[in-house]
Amino acid sequence: TGVNVGGKTYITGAGLNANDQKIVNVADGDLSAGSKDAVNGGQLFATNQNVAQNTTDIANNATNMPRASTLVMARLPTTMHWVQRSMCGVTAM
């Protein structure tokens, strides 16, 4: 038993069966840790865009970080003062 339309069952005690039809005009669902809302295509698209940008940013960081370290090391002065195995001051020559 359930809700039938045109000979097809759409809602039963087990839940919703869209019978291979799109569910359209779905409002944005709540995106929070405890949410049990449905999400829509627009929300998934936005998330995918963020994931793509993060992937690009991470790849760029992986490339740029070693370069930055090299540039910083090249600009350090040649004389350093050490106290108890920790650098406490740098003197330019």
C-alpha positions in Angstrom: 0.0 0.0 0.0 1.1 3.6 -0.5 0.4 6.5 -2.8 -0.3 5.5 -6.3 -0.5 7.7 -9.4 -1.2 6.2 -12.8 -0.8 2.7 -11.6 2.7 3.4 -10.1 3.5 3.5 -6.4 5.4 6.7 -5.5 5.3 6.8 -1.7 5.3 3.9 0.8 6.2 3.4 4.4 9.8 2.6 3.1 10.1 6.1 1.4 9.8 7.8 -1.9 10.1 6.0 -5.3 10.3 8.5 -8.2 9.9 5.7 -10.7 12.9 6.8 -12.8 11.6 10.4 -12.9 13.5 13.5 -12.0 12.5 15.3 -8.8 12.6 19.0 -9.9 12.4 22.4 -8.2 14.1 21.1 -5.1 15.0 24.0 -2.7 18.6 24.1 -1.4 19.0 21.7 1.5 20.8 22.5 4.7 24.5 21.7 4.5 25.4 21.1 8.1 26.8 18.2 10.1 23.4 17.1 11.4 21.4 17.8 8.3 19.2 15.1 6.8 18.0 17.4 4.0 18.3 16.5 0.3 20.6 18.6 -1.8 20.1 19.8 -5.4 22.2 20.0 -8.5 23.1 23.6 -7.9 24.5 22.8 -4.5 26.5 19.8 -5.9 27.8 22.0 -8.8 29.0 24.6 -6.3 30.7 22.0 -4.2 32.4 20.5 -7.3 33.7 23.9 -8.3 35.2 24.3 -4.8 36.8 20.9 -4.9 38.3 21.7 -8.4 39.7 25.0 -7.1 41.1 23.4 -4.0 42.7 20.7 -6.1 44.4 23.3 -8.3 45.5 25.3 -5.3 47.0 22.3 -3.6 48.9 21.4 -6.8 50.2 25.0 -7.1 51.3 24.9 -3.4 53.1 21.6 -3.9 55.0 23.3 -6.8 55.6 26.7 -5.2 56.6 25.7 -1.7 60.0 24.2 -2.7 60.7 27.3 -4.8 59.8 29.6 -1.9 62.2 27.7 0.4 65.0 28.0 -2.2 64.4 31.8 -2.5 64.3 32.3 1.2 67.5 30.3 1.7 69.3 32.3 -1.1 68.5 35.6 0.7 69.7 34.6 4.1 72.9 36.3 5.3 76.0 34.1 5.4 76.7 34.8 9.1 74.4 33.3 11.7 74.8 33.2 15.5 73.7 30.0 17.4 73.0 29.7 21.1 72.3 26.3 22.5 71.6 24.9 19.1 68.9 27.4 18.2 69.3 30.3 15.9 68.8 33.5 17.9 70.1 36.2 15.5 71.3 36.9 12.0 74.0 39.3 11.1 74.4 40.8 7.6 77.9 41.0 6.3 
